[in-house]
Structures are given as structure tokens and as C-alpha cells.
């Protein structure tokens, strides 16, 4: 039986979880929004120093906080840090998903969070967001933050889509993920595209419509420069 939850809001969403006595959820430090007064809170560097450093390198906090319900029933809420959507994933034992760095919001304590390196170092370094990713391994319920709206695709074996690297949010490990350079100097100088993420099925892919970095680039020209 899965933990009960409710996702509320449209632009800045929040998820409220209903826990029974002894159930635990995990989030990065500072991720909780509100809770009833029957939770026991414990913050530590799960996985030791190496585990904390890996999380920091993949865009998360070095410390994780565990919230355990100490009464018959309790509620606890977590809010997205950016306009977009919260995606719930019911992971079976051993089932994995790969996601963008910083996407993890919260999960049951049975879900394992780890860093995922792409095999091809050069493509990742030059392809921006395509290099450092995260993996979530079940069993358990996990919630991820998606920037903007969610576009979900189910790729058939051998089916390929090319995506701007910042728009790849989540994909199953059965999906082959690579980064390729856009061909043609005119495309570089005038087309505004430099790299594509190449996703090859089979497997599910979740794309996002408004990556944080794209929004920042749009806003930057309107921020006054007070350095002078």
C-alpha cells in the first residue's frame, strides 16, 4: 500500500503526505514547508562524507533530513522551489530513473538517491546539463521537481528524439542518452543551438518546458547593474 499524498497548486506546487506511525520521508536539508507536531526530525550526512559530497556535486544539499511520524497519523508538506510541476514516481524494488541535478524533492526512506555519471566525459562537459545527473532506485514513492510543464514520451525500441540538453528532466535507464554537437557554423552563430541531447528508446522520457537556466538568461538583461 502506497503512502497517501496530494499535490496542490498549479504554478508553484506543493505535495502533502499523510504518514502513519513509524513511516519516514526524506528530503534535502531545508526542504520541508509545514508539518503537524508529531514528527521526529533527524538531519545527518547520509552515506557519510563521500555520500554528502556526491549529493553536493549533483546539485543537492550535503545533508538529508528524515521526518518520522511519531503519532497515529501526521501530515507533512514539501514545496517546489521553482515554477513548474511535481512528478510522483512509484518505484518498484530495483527500479531506477535518471533525473537532472537538483530535481529530487522528497521520498520514502526506502528510495536510494545517488549520483549518475555519463560514460562519455567530453560530451557531458561540453553539453552542459547532460553530464552530472542523479539516480533514484526503488522501492518507494519519490517526488521530483520539473521546471515548467511536463511533456512525457514513451519511446519505442530504436526511436530517437533530439532535445535541447536543458529540457531533459527524467528518463528510464533503458533509454540511451548521448550529447552531440550541432553541425554547421551558421547554426552555431545564428541558430542559437550548440548541443543536442540524443535520446534513443526503449523507455519513458519526461521533458520540461522551462529550464531554470533558460529563464535566468531571459531575465538577466532586465536586472540593473549596480557594480559601477
Buried (B, 14 or more C-beta within 10 A) or exposed (E): EEBEBEBEEEEEBBBBBBBEEEBBBBBBBEBBEEBBEBBEEEBEBBBEEEBBBBBEEBBBBBBBBBBBBEEEEBBBBBBBBBBBBBBBBEBEEEBBBBBBBBBBBBBBBBBBBBBBEBEBEEBBEBBBBBBBBBBBBBBBBBBBBBBBEBBEBEBEEEBEBEBBBBBBBBBBBEBBBBBEBBEEEEEEEEEEEBBBBBBBBBBBBBBBBBBBEBBEEEEEEEEEEEEE
